Amino acid sequence: MRGRSQRLIDAAERVIQQNDAYGRHHVGAAVRTSSGSIFTGIHLEANVGRIAVCAEAVALGKALTAGERGLEAVVAVAHPHPHEEGGCWVVAPCGMCRELISDYAADAEAIIPYQSKTVVCSMLDLLPEKYS
């Protein structure tokens, strides 16, 4: 992965490495808008475990709050737990994030893992027959 996609992955990794807290925050995300701005977010988890806000939703919300409307690309990365070795890895957005992101930018690109590689695809490739 190179260029703009790698910069987005790097931004997601930085935000979760700076904010990782076992049991609270383990996923970081970054979105790039059509202006070239990058917004990041972290996964939020409540003590009860059933309440969570995905990192992609936080990053999207930050972009929208800043007045950005043209979402171009999104990526999420998982941070290893204390008992795991290695660095962060790219993860695919969950179903709720696929719906949410595609509601705001159906033509956005998603950076995801696929067959042991990191690839770029469209949000609608991840969400065929989108609910509308």
C-alpha positions in Angstrom: 0.0 0.0 0.0 1.5 3.4 -1.0 0.7 7.0 -1.2 -2.5 8.5 0.0 -3.9 5.1 1.2 -0.7 4.5 3.3 -0.9 8.0 4.8 -4.5 7.2 5.9 -3.4 3.9 7.4 -0.6 5.7 9.2 -3.0 8.3 10.6 -5.3 5.6 12.0 -2.3 3.7 13.5 -1.0 6.9 15.2 -4.3 7.8 16.8 -4.8 4.3 18.3 -1.2 4.0 19.4 -1.5 7.3 21.2 -4.9 6.4 22.8 -4.9 2.6 23.2 -6.5 1.5 26.5 -7.2 -2.2 27.0 -10.9 -2.7 27.3 -11.7 0.9 26.2 -10.1 1.8 22.9 -8.6 -0.8 20.6 -9.5 0.4 17.1 -8.5 3.6 15.4 -9.9 5.0 12.1 -9.1 7.7 9.7 -11.2 9.3 7.0 -10.0 11.5 4.1 -12.2 14.1 2.6 -12.3 15.6 -0.8 -10.4 18.6 0.5 -7.5 16.3 1.4 -8.1 16.7 5.2 -7.7 13.6 7.4 -9.9 13.1 10.5 -9.2 10.4 13.0 -11.2 8.7 15.7 -11.0 5.9 18.2 -13.4 3.1 19.2 -15.3 3.9 22.4 -16.5 1.1 24.7 -18.6 1.3 27.8 -18.0 -0.8 30.9 -21.2 -2.8 30.2 -19.6 -4.1 27.0 -22.8 -3.9 24.9 -22.4 -0.2 24.3 -19.8 0.8 21.8 -19.2 3.5 19.2 -16.9 2.5 16.3 -13.8 4.5 15.4 -15.1 5.0 11.9 -18.2 6.7 13.2 -16.2 9.0 15.5 -13.9 10.0 12.6 -16.8 10.6 10.3 -18.5 12.7 12.9 -15.4 14.8 13.4 -15.2 15.4 9.6 -18.9 16.4 9.4 -18.6 18.6 12.5 -15.7 20.4 10.8 -17.9 21.2 7.8 -16.5 18.6 5.5 -19.0 16.8 3.3 -17.0 15.0 0.6 -15.8 11.7 2.2 -13.3 10.0 -0.1 -11.8 7.1 1.9 -11.9 5.3 5.2 -9.7 2.8 7.0 -9.8 1.2 10.5 -6.9 -0.5 12.3 -6.9 -2.8 15.3 -4.3 -2.4 18.0 -2.9 -5.6 19.5 -4.0 -6.5 23.0 -1.3 -6.6 25.7 -0.9 -10.4 25.3 -0.5 -10.1 21.5 2.7 -9.4 19.6 3.2 -7.2 16.5 1.8 -3.9 15.4 -1.6 -2.7 14.2 -3.4 -4.3 11.3 -6.1 -3.1 9.0 -9.6 -4.3 9.7 -12.8 -4.1 7.6 -15.6 -1.9 8.8 -18.5 -3.7 10.6 -21.9 -3.9 9.0 -23.2 -0.8 10.9 -20.3 1.2 9.8 -20.8 0.1 6.2 -24.4 1.4 6.4 -23.4 4.6 8.1 -20.5 5.5 5.8 -22.4 4.6 2.7 -25.3 6.8 3.8 -22.9 9.8 3.7 -20.7 8.7 0.9 -21.7 5.7 -1.1 -18.8 6.2 -3.5 -16.2 6.4 -0.8 -13.3 4.0 -0.9 -12.6 1.5 1.9 -9.2 0.2 2.7 -9.6 -3.4 3.9 -7.8 -6.7 4.3 -8.5 -9.2 1.6 -6.8 -12.5 1.0 -3.7 -11.6 3.0 -3.3 -8.2 1.3 -4.5 -4.7 2.0 -6.7 -3.5 -0.8 -8.9 -0.6 -1.8 -12.6 -1.1 -2.8 -15.7 0.9 -2.9 -18.1 1.0 0.1 -20.9 -0.4 -2.1 -18.6 -3.4 -2.9 -18.8 -4.1 0.9 -22.5 -3.5 1.0 -24.3 -4.9 -2.0 -28.1 -4.3 -2.1 -27.8 -1.4 0.3 -30.8 -0.7 2.4 -32.5 2.5 1.4 
